[in-house]
Amino acid sequence: MTDPAHRAIDAIWKIESPRLIATIARMVRDLDLAEELAQDALVSALEQWPRDGVPRNPGAWLTQAAKHRAVDRIRRERMAGRKLEALGQDMEGLLESHDEALIDALDDDIGDDMLRLIFTACHPALSIEAQVALTLRLLGGLATDEIARAFLVPEATVAQRIVRAKRTLAGEAVVYEVPRGDELKERLSAVLRVVYLVFNEGYAATAGDDWMRPGLCEEALRLGRILAELMPREAEVHGLVALMEIQASRTGARTRPDGEPILLMDQDRGRWDRLLITRGLKALDRAGKLGGAHGPYALQAAIAACHARAPRGEDTDWQGMAALYAELVEVMPSPVVELNRAVAVSMAEGPAPALAIVESLADEPTLKGYHLLPSVRGDLLYRLGRFNAAREAFLQAASMTRNEREKTLLEDRAKTCSDHL
């Protein structure tokens, strides 16, 4: 296969596979089968494009190929005296019509199809790990080995999660639909959590040799933008998109050429992506106009906006940020949020009151093993001139992190403390 064909197929598959799977899943009501039929269309492209050339509209070509295979599969099942277990009555009626009528019917409600796929991949019957794996597979178009590399887990582990997730959905007879009413709010929260978890893993990798995994940030942003298009009246969707856009704007300034991390206050703000910041601020404004300014993601986006609006670190509205964190603690009580509030308080009021907040979190069970607790404590102790205690805190944090770049950074900070002794 020629390189242009390789590149075209890879790029189009990333974009079109969620739509393909969503369309076919509506027809066959089976995620495993829908993915199989979409893969069949990809195989056809691999066979024909190198010979005939990449079609003018490759996405439409793949979609038509997938639809034809879905129709063929259902007709074979029907002629053999079988029926796909979850096949809807609407499809049964269409089977009496011509192939083209059936294919045309599959073009309806593609937005609804995508929503159904998103909510199915993030179904509460699945563990969070399974939700993430299935979301990246079906909606991100990532192969199993790509997901495994992104999260630094064995490929077999990811494969098992995906298989078990599909088996669970089938066993639970999960309805392929977008929930309504109170259930929608509950399920939407799970969907947003999965998208943001993927983003966070890309923004600050929990393990490995890299400080960031930008590919995961890009996938999460893509999913968030899709959700914003499909659910334009949901304020928290726009809040999450705003948060991710603004956070992602710093990507190019967060590391040196050798991959060494650069802390927020030391970053060259001229390298922050102003387009992403503009997009993020618009999404935040949209969330506010929809009445969601005080939602958890919108509040976090407002905090990120305090950094984005400041030309220099010293221009940051730390008082306003501390107030936003105080509100966020009320909306989303969490020791981690309280720890982040301590950082804002340290900049607004000084390290002493912030250290009192951090010390109050020392016995929190959920922060046991959380390396940022001793890291923040070390920074506050350093600013108070308590260098020996700060050194011990930084070394403790370094021993707890699984990210090699972060470990080196913390060990260097411990050495700086030693230089003051």
C-alpha angles and dihedrals in degrees: 000000000000120000093244089055091048092051094045094050093046094048095044093046091054090053102036105035095082091051091046094050092044092051095048094042089059088056102043099025090219122107094198093052092043091054090047092052092047089051088052089058089050091052089053089053091050089053100043109030097064089052102038100026130250108303120244090247105029094173092057090046092055092045093052091046092051092048093050090051091050091052092047091049094051093046091051091050091049095047090050089058094255132114129204103255098235099034109141125233090244090062092045089058093047090053087071089062131071122287093250092053090052092047092048090052089059090065092071122107099357088165090055089047091056091049091050090052093048094049092045093051089051096044114152090233086074128074117249089252091053092046091053094047094047093045093052091045099048102028102025095044090226121153119234093255091051092054090047092052092047093055096032095237128127115277089234089059093055092045090053091049092053094046092047091046092055090044091051093050090050093045093049089048088230112197113238097232147105109260121233139218118357091352089059092056091048094047094042088057089057092048092051091046091055093048092048092045089056090048094049093050088055094044096048112012113215094213144007135053099300126082090209140016102209092185091068091048089053092050092050091048091050091051091047092051090049090053091049090054093046097043104032094161096055107100097197091055089059089044091056093046089050091051094049094044093052095043092047090053089075096054096102092051100045099081139037120236090270092053096257111150121250114207119233097255091049096050123114100244090198086073093056111111105251093192091059090046091052091049090048095050090049091051090049090051089049091053090051094050089052090055096257102113091117098047117117096252094042091051091051089048090051088053091050088048090059087064094041094053094050113091089202133021091247090056093062116124095236094167090055091045092051089051091050090051090050089054091046090054088057094048097040110020109204137143088229091056089047090052090052089048088056090059092053091046090052090058095042100041106011137267098285099068089040092053089055089057092048093048090053088060095053095101097042107130092210091058095052105121092011103134096201092068095067089035093059090041090053092052092051093047090049091053089050090054094247092133100164093053090043090053092053091048093051092048090049090052091048091054091052102048121088094199111097095206092052092046091055091048092052093046089052090052090051089052090052088056090051090053088061095052 
